[in-house]
C-alpha cells in the first residue's frame, strides 16, 4: 500500500488539475459572453471541483463502495446538479445587475 499510494496521489492530482483547468476555461467563456458575473474563475473552478469531490466521497462512504458492491453515482450527480444550478443562477442574476 505504501508503494502504490504515491502513484494514486499523483494520478489524483493530475486528474484534479486537468478538471479544474477545464472548468476554469468554461467559466472564462461564460464571463466573456456575459452569461455569468466576472469572478475569480480559477477559485470558482477549484470550489466546484471540491464540491463534486466531496459529494462523491460522501456517496462512497455511505454506500461502502470499497466492499466490492457496484457503486452508483446517481445520487451524487443529482446533488451536484442542484448545487451548480443554484450557483450559476446566482452568478447570472448578479451579472444582470451590473
N, C-alpha and C positions, 0 to 999 in steps of 0.2 A: 504494500500500500504506500509506503514512504517513497518508493521509486516511481510510482505512477502518478501520485498526487501533483508533483510539479508539472507533469505533462498536461493533466487536466486543467490545472490552474492557467497554464499558458494558452491552452485551447479556448478556455472560457474567456480570457482577456481578449484574445484575438477576435472572437465572435462578438463580444461586447463592443469593442472598438468599431468594428465594421457596422454593427447595427446602429450605434449612436451616430456615426457619420452619415448613414443612410437617412436616419430620422432628421438630423440637422439639415441635410440638403433639402428634404421635403419641406421642412419648416421655413427655410430660407425662401423657397419658391412661393410658399403661401404668404410670407411677408411682402415679397416683391410684387405679388399680384394684388396686394391689398386685402387678401382674404382673412388674414389674422393680424393682430396687433404687432407692431415692431417690438421685439423682445430679444433676450439673450437666447438664441436658438440652440446653442451648444448646451447650456444649462437645462433648458426645457427638454432637449433630446435625452440628456442623461437622466432627468427626472422621469420621463416616460419609460425609459428602459428599466429603471429601478422599480417603478410601479409594476410593470409587466413581470419582472423577475420575482418580485415579492409575491405576486398572485400565484405564479407557477410554483414557487417554493411552498406556499400555503397549501396548495392543492396536493402537491406531492406528499407533504406531511399528513394531510387529512386522509388521503387515500392509502397511505403507507405503501407508496408505489415501489419501494425497494423490496417489498415482499415477493415480487415476481408477477404480481397481477398486472393486467393490461391497464395502462394509465389513460385517463380521459381528461383532456384539457378543456373540454367544452364549457364547464362552469367558469374556469378562469378566463376564457375568451369572452364570455358574456359580461363578466365583471369589468374586464379591461375595456371592452367596447363602451360600456356605460360611462366609465371614468373619462375616457378620451373624448367621448361626445360632449360631456359636461365641460371639460377643459376648453375644447375648441369652440363651443357655443359662447363661452365667456370671452375668449380671446377675440372671436369675430364680433361680438356685441361691443366690446371695448374698442375695437378698431373703428367701428362706425361712429363712435362718439368724437373721434378726432379727425 
